[in-house]
Amino acid sequence: MPVLIVFVLASLISIFRILVTNRDAFSNLVWAEDGLFPLCIQAQGYWQCLIDPYEGYFLFLSRTLALPVSFFPQSMWPLVTNVVAAISFGFLGSMITWLLLRAQLSRAVAIGAGISAVMLPIVGLETINTAGSAYMLLLVVAAITVSFSFSPQLPSYVTPIVLFATAITIPSAAVLILPLMAALLLNREKQRKRTFLNIVSLGFGLVIQFLVMLSATDPRSIEITNDSLREWVQQFPKAILSLLPTATQLDGVGQLEVSFYSPNLWTGVVTIIVLTGFSLYLLSQKSSQLRGAGWLIVTGFLIGFIPAISNYPINRYFVVPIIALVIALFIWLGSVFTGKYSLVTMIAITLILLTWIPDFGASKIRTDASPFWNDMLLSLQEQCRQEPESTVSFVFSPNWPFADADFKGPTSNIVRCSVVQSQKTQSSQ
């Protein structure tokens, strides 16, 4: 029952965070890759699009979530893309709850963790209700599967499937090898077979991921410099401050901004030292739940750290670390207030969730249709009516792809008119 409750609540929260800011979003907004990927499937087919190394790597989950959208006429995409995204967020939130319950954590902690994954203010900035960003919650689910001990044991297929799907969705899944190797070294003999299978599943997925990355005609550049490292350290406290109600917003270019904090190196260093100490404290405890929380922080931060220092540390690279930190804090609370005081944990988690209500509405950049989908689609259909053999360029919110976009594979916003005309025919039937 708690898992079903979280699935429903998380799905509804994902939807209503959009609607609270802009109630017309579902009739006119198709967000970035949530439109690009189903367009590719309609134009080229699922399998050809699936193996296309978009942005230099394999994106299994986002491509697969685009498949059901591609079955619908393009005129329905604002509604369909948002519904698919909400269901995916709800399902992954409920997975978090289910896993934590199997790790013998209280209902308050498990439910609070599943809800927080869609309630966090930082999630509402540009991540909420986008199928293209659902991989962030998948990373959290995968990190939980390798960080905790479960009783009763998870079905033998669950963790291998989660790890394989994560590895062929995002390369930073390689971080998950750390808690797996620790488990292989520390677990008793009867558990090593499961751990070894998990490592093989993750490794197989990563091999596929990196083979696809190597085949990319325009691979993502990876350059770790002192400047990129310093920038991540300076920006990290801003992500943590987003937990404070109304503290964080997006600036003119869509980056995190805190009115009372200016990024600086020393504040970032102190923040990282404190969090490192907290994770080491958790890892040193006898409780398997607390040790799991420690591993969750370590893997969560590395998942965000590795892509951030090899690129500009944009908002999305802080989402997984913050979700991991909040879940670990909930688990620690649950360990402090036990027995007859367990009600304190439930009240504390409820109050924390309630403090985020002022930030419930998603950001304007995430909810403003630009361009209006139906107007744009009608314009393309008119262009194709006049020049049936031409190609047209789709534009998704937020006025994307940007001018510097250069799609060299099957994934492209430029398609033949036959793709648009087929949708016009379907929508009129």
C-alpha positions as CSV (number, residue, x, y, z in Angstrom):
1,M,0.0,0.0,0.0
2,P,2.7,2.6,0.8
3,V,4.3,1.9,-2.6
4,L,1.0,2.5,-4.4
5,I,0.4,5.6,-2.4
6,V,3.8,7.1,-3.4
7,F,3.2,6.1,-7.0
8,V,-0.1,8.0,-7.2
9,L,1.1,11.0,-5.1
10,A,4.5,11.3,-6.9
11,S,2.8,11.2,-10.3
12,L,0.2,13.8,-9.3
13,I,2.9,16.0,-7.7
14,S,4.9,15.8,-10.9
15,I,1.9,17.0,-12.9
16,F,0.6,19.7,-10.5
17,R,4.0,21.3,-10.1
18,I,3.7,22.2,-13.8
19,L,0.0,23.2,-13.7
20,V,0.4,25.4,-10.5
21,T,2.7,27.7,-12.5
22,N,1.0,27.5,-15.8
23,R,-2.3,25.7,-16.2
24,D,-2.1,25.9,-20.0
25,A,1.2,23.9,-20.1
26,F,-0.5,20.6,-21.0
27,S,-2.1,22.1,-24.1
28,N,0.9,23.9,-25.6
29,L,4.2,22.8,-24.1
30,V,6.5,20.0,-25.3
31,W,9.8,20.1,-23.5
32,A,13.1,19.7,-25.5
33,E,14.1,16.0,-25.8
34,D,10.6,14.9,-24.8
35,G,9.6,16.0,-28.2
36,L,12.8,15.4,-30.1
37,F,13.1,11.7,-29.3
38,P,9.5,10.7,-30.3
39,L,10.0,12.8,-33.4
40,C,13.1,10.7,-34.2
41,I,11.1,7.5,-33.7
42,Q,8.3,8.6,-36.0
43,A,10.9,9.6,-38.7
44,Q,13.5,6.8,-38.3
45,G,12.1,4.1,-36.1
46,Y,12.7,3.1,-32.5
47,W,15.8,0.9,-33.0
48,Q,17.7,3.3,-35.2
49,C,17.0,6.1,-32.8
50,L,17.8,4.0,-29.7
51,I,21.4,3.3,-30.8
52,D,22.1,6.8,-32.0
53,P,24.7,8.3,-29.5
54,Y,22.8,11.5,-28.8
55,E,25.1,14.1,-27.1
56,G,27.8,11.4,-27.4
57,Y,26.3,8.6,-25.4
58,F,23.5,6.0,-25.1
59,L,20.2,7.1,-23.5
60,F,18.1,4.0,-23.1
61,L,15.5,5.2,-20.7
62,S,14.7,8.5,-22.4
63,R,14.5,6.9,-25.8
64,T,12.2,4.1,-24.5
65,L,9.9,6.5,-22.7
66,A,9.6,8.4,-26.1
67,L,8.2,5.2,-27.7
68,P,4.6,5.4,-26.4
69,V,4.5,9.1,-27.2
70,S,5.4,8.3,-30.9
71,F,2.2,6.3,-31.2
72,F,0.1,9.5,-30.8
73,P,-0.5,12.3,-33.3
74,Q,1.8,15.2,-32.8
75,S,-1.2,17.5,-32.0
76,M,-1.6,15.4,-28.8
77,W,2.1,15.6,-27.7
78,P,1.7,18.3,-25.1
79,L,-0.7,16.1,-23.1
80,V,1.0,12.8,-23.8
81,T,4.6,13.8,-23.1
82,N,3.5,15.2,-19.7
83,V,1.5,12.2,-18.8
84,V,4.3,9.8,-19.7
85,A,6.8,11.9,-17.7
86,A,4.5,12.0,-14.7
87,I,4.0,8.2,-14.7
88,S,7.8,7.6,-15.0
89,F,8.5,10.0,-12.1
90,G,5.7,8.3,-10.0
91,F,7.0,4.8,-10.8
92,L,10.6,5.7,-9.9
93,G,9.5,7.5,-6.7
94,S,7.6,4.4,-5.7
95,M,10.6,2.2,-6.5
96,I,12.6,4.3,-4.0
97,T,9.9,3.7,-1.4
98,W,9.7,-0.1,-2.1
99,L,13.5,-0.5,-1.9
100,L,13.8,1.4,1.4
101,L,11.0,-0.7,2.9
102,R,12.8,-3.8,1.9
103,A,15.9,-2.3,3.6
104,Q,13.9,-2.5,6.8
105,L,13.4,1.3,7.1
106,S,10.2,2.8,8.5
107,R,7.2,3.7,6.4
108,A,7.8,7.4,7.3
109,V,11.3,7.3,6.0
110,A,10.5,5.3,2.9
111,I,7.4,7.3,1.9
112,G,9.2,10.6,2.7
113,A,12.1,9.6,0.5
114,G,9.9,8.6,-2.5
115,I,7.9,11.9,-2.2
116,S,10.9,14.1,-1.7
117,A,12.4,12.9,-5.0
118,V,9.6,14.8,-6.8
119,M,9.0,17.5,-4.2
120,L,12.6,19.0,-3.8
121,P,12.8,22.6,-4.9
122,I,15.8,21.9,-7.1
123,V,13.8,19.3,-9.0
124,G,11.2,21.9,-9.9
125,L,13.7,24.2,-11.6
126,E,14.1,22.3,-14.9
127,T,13.8,18.6,-14.1
128,I,10.3,18.0,-13.0
129,N,7.9,16.1,-15.3
130,T,10.3,15.7,-18.1
131,A,10.8,12.1,-19.3
132,G,14.3,13.2,-20.6
133,S,15.3,13.8,-17.0
134,A,13.8,10.7,-15.4
135,Y,17.2,9.1,-15.6
136,M,18.1,11.2,-12.5
137,L,15.6,9.2,-10.4
138,L,16.8,6.0,-12.0
139,L,20.3,6.8,-10.8
140,V,19.0,7.2,-7.3
141,V,17.1,3.9,-7.5
142,A,20.3,2.2,-8.8
143,A,22.4,3.7,-6.0
144,I,19.9,2.4,-3.4
145,T,20.0,-1.1,-4.8
146,V,23.8,-1.2,-4.4
147,S,24.1,0.7,-1.2
148,F,21.7,-1.2,1.2
149,S,21.2,-4.7,2.5
150,F,17.7,-6.0,2.0
151,S,15.6,-8.3,4.1
152,P,14.0,-10.3,2.6
153,Q,16.4,-10.3,-0.3
154,L,15.3,-8.6,-3.5
155,P,14.2,-10.9,-6.3
156,S,17.5,-12.0,-8.0
157,Y,16.6,-10.2,-11.2
158,V,15.8,-6.7,-9.8
159,T,19.2,-5.3,-9.1
160,P,20.9,-6.7,-12.3
161,I,18.0,-5.2,-14.5
162,V,18.2,-1.8,-12.7
163,L,22.0,-1.7,-13.0
164,F,22.0,-2.7,-16.7
165,A,19.2,-0.2,-17.6
166,T,21.1,2.5,-15.7
167,A,24.4,1.8,-17.4
168,I,22.9,1.9,-20.9
169,T,21.2,5.2,-20.0
170,I,24.0,7.3,-18.5
171,P,27.8,6.8,-18.3
172,S,28.1,8.1,-14.8
173,A,26.5,4.8,-13.6
174,A,30.2,3.7,-13.5
175,V,30.3,5.2,-10.0
176,L,28.1,2.4,-8.8
177,I,31.0,0.0,-9.1
178,L,32.4,1.4,-5.8
179,P,29.7,0.1,-3.3
180,L,29.5,-3.1,-5.4
181,M,33.2,-3.8,-5.0
182,A,33.0,-3.0,-1.3
183,A,30.2,-5.5,-1.0
184,L,32.1,-8.1,-2.9
185,L,35.0,-7.8,-0.5
186,L,33.0,-7.6,2.7
187,N,30.0,-9.8,2.1
188,R,29.7,-13.3,3.3
189,E,30.3,-16.1,0.8
190,K,26.6,-16.8,0.2
191,Q,26.0,-13.2,-0.9
192,R,29.0,-12.9,-3.2
193,K,27.3,-14.7,-6.0
194,R,24.6,-12.0,-6.1
195,T,27.1,-9.2,-5.9
196,F,29.2,-10.7,-8.7
197,L,26.1,-11.0,-10.9
198,N,25.3,-7.3,-10.1
199,I,28.9,-6.3,-11.1
200,V,28.6,-8.3,-14.4
201,S,25.3,-6.7,-15.2
202,L,26.6,-3.2,-14.6
203,G,29.8,-3.9,-16.5
204,F,27.9,-5.4,-19.5
205,G,25.8,-2.3,-19.7
206,L,28.8,0.0,-19.4
207,V,30.6,-1.9,-22.2
208,I,27.6,-1.3,-24.4
209,Q,27.5,2.4,-23.3
210,F,31.1,3.0,-24.1
211,L,31.0,1.2,-27.4
212,V,28.1,3.5,-28.4
213,M,30.0,6.5,-27.2
214,L,33.0,5.5,-29.3
215,S,30.8,5.3,-32.4
216,A,29.6,8.9,-31.9
217,T,30.5,11.1,-34.8
218,D,30.5,14.1,-32.4
219,P,31.6,12.7,-29.0
220,R,31.1,14.8,-25.9
221,S,34.3,16.5,-25.0
222,I,35.7,15.6,-21.6
223,E,38.2,18.0,-20.1
224,I,38.9,18.2,-16.4
225,T,40.6,21.5,-15.4
226,N,41.3,23.4,-12.2
227,D,38.7,25.9,-13.3
228,S,36.0,23.2,-13.8
229,L,36.8,21.7,-10.4
230,R,36.8,25.0,-8.6
231,E,33.5,26.0,-10.2
232,W,31.8,22.8,-9.0
233,V,33.1,23.3,-5.4
234,Q,31.9,26.9,-5.4
235,Q,28.5,26.1,-6.9
236,F,27.7,23.1,-4.6
237,P,26.6,25.1,-1.6
238,K,24.0,26.8,-3.7
239,A,22.5,23.4,-4.5
240,I,22.3,22.6,-0.8
241,L,20.8,26.0,0.0
242,S,18.0,25.2,-2.4
243,L,16.6,23.0,0.4
244,L,15.6,26.2,2.2
245,P,12.1,27.4,1.2
246,T,12.1,30.3,-1.4
247,A,15.9,30.5,-1.2
248,T,16.7,29.6,-4.8
249,Q,15.5,30.7,-8.2
250,L,16.8,30.7,-11.7
251,D,18.7,33.6,-13.1
252,G,18.3,35.0,-16.7
253,V,20.2,32.1,-18.2
254,G,18.6,29.4,-16.2
255,Q,21.2,28.9,-13.5
256,L,20.8,28.5,-9.8
257,E,20.8,31.8,-7.9
258,V,20.6,32.4,-4.1
259,S,20.0,36.0,-3.1
260,F,22.0,35.8,0.2
261,Y,24.9,33.7,-1.0
262,S,27.7,34.5,-3.4
263,P,29.7,31.4,-4.6
264,N,33.2,31.2,-3.1
265,L,35.8,28.5,-2.9
266,W,36.2,28.3,0.9
267,T,32.5,27.9,1.6
268,G,32.4,25.1,-0.9
269,V,35.5,23.4,0.6
270,V,34.0,23.6,4.1
271,T,30.7,22.2,2.9
272,I,32.3,19.3,1.2
273,I,34.5,18.5,4.3
274,V,31.4,18.5,6.5
275,L,29.5,16.2,4.1
276,T,32.5,13.9,3.8
277,G,32.6,13.7,7.6
278,F,28.9,12.9,7.8
279,S,29.2,10.2,5.2
280,L,32.2,8.6,6.9
281,Y,30.3,8.8,10.2
282,L,27.4,6.9,8.6
283,L,29.7,4.3,7.0
284,S,31.3,3.6,10.4
285,Q,28.1,2.6,12.1
286,K,27.0,-0.9,12.9
287,S,23.5,-0.4,11.5
288,S,23.3,-1.6,7.9
289,Q,20.7,1.1,7.2
290,L,23.1,3.9,8.3
291,R,26.0,2.4,6.3
292,G,23.7,2.2,3.3
293,A,22.9,5.9,3.8
294,G,26.6,6.6,3.8
295,W,27.1,4.8,0.6
296,L,24.1,6.6,-0.9
297,I,25.7,10.0,-0.2
298,V,29.1,8.9,-1.6
299,T,27.6,7.5,-4.8
300,G,25.1,10.3,-5.2
301,F,27.8,13.0,-5.0
302,L,30.2,11.2,-7.3
303,I,27.4,10.8,-9.8
304,G,26.9,14.5,-9.9
305,F,30.6,15.4,-9.5
306,I,32.1,13.5,-12.4
307,P,30.0,15.0,-15.3
308,A,30.1,18.4,-13.6
309,I,33.8,18.8,-13.5
310,S,34.2,17.6,-17.1
311,N,31.7,20.2,-18.2
312,Y,30.0,23.3,-16.8
313,P,28.3,22.4,-13.4
314,I,24.7,23.1,-14.6
315,N,21.6,22.5,-12.4
316,R,20.9,18.9,-13.4
317,Y,24.3,17.7,-12.1
318,F,23.2,18.7,-8.5
319,V,19.8,16.9,-8.5
320,V,21.0,13.4,-7.7
321,P,23.4,14.5,-5.0
322,I,20.7,16.5,-3.3
323,I,18.1,13.7,-3.5
324,A,20.7,11.3,-2.0
325,L,21.6,13.7,0.8
326,V,17.9,14.2,1.7
327,I,17.2,10.5,1.8
328,A,20.3,9.9,3.9
329,L,19.1,12.6,6.4
330,F,15.7,11.0,6.6
331,I,17.4,7.7,7.4
332,W,19.6,9.3,10.1
333,L,16.5,10.9,11.6
334,G,14.8,7.5,11.7
335,S,17.8,6.1,13.5
336,V,17.8,8.8,16.2
337,F,14.1,8.6,17.0
338,T,13.2,5.0,17.4
339,G,10.6,3.0,19.4
340,K,8.1,5.2,21.2
341,Y,9.8,8.3,19.6
342,S,9.4,7.1,16.0
343,L,6.5,9.5,15.7
344,V,9.0,12.3,15.9
345,T,10.6,11.1,12.6
346,M,7.2,11.1,10.9
347,I,6.4,14.6,12.1
348,A,9.9,15.9,11.2
349,I,9.7,14.5,7.6
350,T,6.2,15.8,7.1
351,L,7.3,19.3,8.3
352,I,10.3,19.2,6.0
353,L,8.1,18.3,3.0
354,L,5.6,21.1,4.0
355,T,8.4,23.7,4.1
356,W,8.9,23.1,0.4
357,I,5.3,24.0,-0.5
358,P,6.3,27.7,-1.3
359,D,8.5,26.3,-4.0
360,F,6.0,23.8,-5.2
361,G,5.3,25.5,-8.6
362,A,7.9,24.6,-11.2
363,S,10.1,27.4,-12.6
364,K,8.8,29.6,-15.4
365,I,11.5,28.3,-17.7
366,R,10.1,24.8,-17.2
367,T,6.5,25.8,-17.7
368,D,6.3,28.6,-20.3
369,A,5.5,27.2,-23.7
370,S,8.0,28.7,-26.1
371,P,6.9,28.4,-28.8
372,F,3.2,27.5,-28.5
373,W,3.1,23.9,-29.7
374,N,-0.2,24.0,-31.7
375,D,0.8,27.3,-33.5
376,M,4.2,25.9,-34.4
377,L,2.7,22.7,-35.6
378,L,0.1,24.4,-37.8
379,S,2.8,26.6,-39.3
380,L,4.8,23.5,-40.3
381,Q,1.7,21.8,-41.7
382,E,1.0,24.8,-43.8
383,Q,4.6,24.9,-45.0
384,C,4.4,21.3,-46.0
385,R,1.1,21.8,-47.8
386,Q,2.8,24.4,-50.0
387,E,6.1,22.4,-50.4
388,P,5.3,18.7,-49.9
389,E,8.8,17.5,-50.7
390,S,10.6,19.9,-48.4
391,T,11.9,19.4,-44.8
392,V,10.8,21.4,-41.8
393,S,12.3,22.3,-38.4
394,F,10.5,21.5,-35.2
395,V,11.0,23.8,-32.3
396,F,10.4,22.6,-28.7
397,S,10.2,24.6,-25.4
398,P,12.3,26.5,-24.3
399,N,12.9,27.7,-27.9
400,W,15.0,24.6,-28.5
401,P,17.2,23.4,-30.2
402,F,19.4,26.4,-29.8
403,A,21.2,28.1,-32.6
404,D,24.5,26.1,-32.0
405,A,22.7,22.7,-32.2
406,D,24.2,20.4,-34.8
407,F,22.5,17.0,-35.0
408,K,24.5,14.6,-37.2
409,G,22.7,11.4,-36.5
410,P,19.1,10.2,-37.0
411,T,18.1,12.3,-34.0
412,S,17.2,15.7,-35.4
413,N,14.5,18.3,-35.2
414,I,14.6,18.6,-39.0
415,V,12.3,16.0,-40.7
416,R,10.7,15.3,-44.0
417,C,7.3,16.8,-44.6
418,S,5.9,13.3,-44.9
419,V,6.3,12.9,-41.1
420,V,4.3,16.0,-40.5
421,Q,1.6,15.2,-43.1
422,S,1.1,11.7,-41.7
423,Q,0.4,13.3,-38.3
424,K,-2.0,15.8,-39.8
425,T,-3.9,12.9,-41.4
426,Q,-4.0,10.9,-38.1
427,S,-5.3,13.9,-36.1
428,S,-8.1,14.4,-38.6
429,Q,-9.3,10.8,-38.4
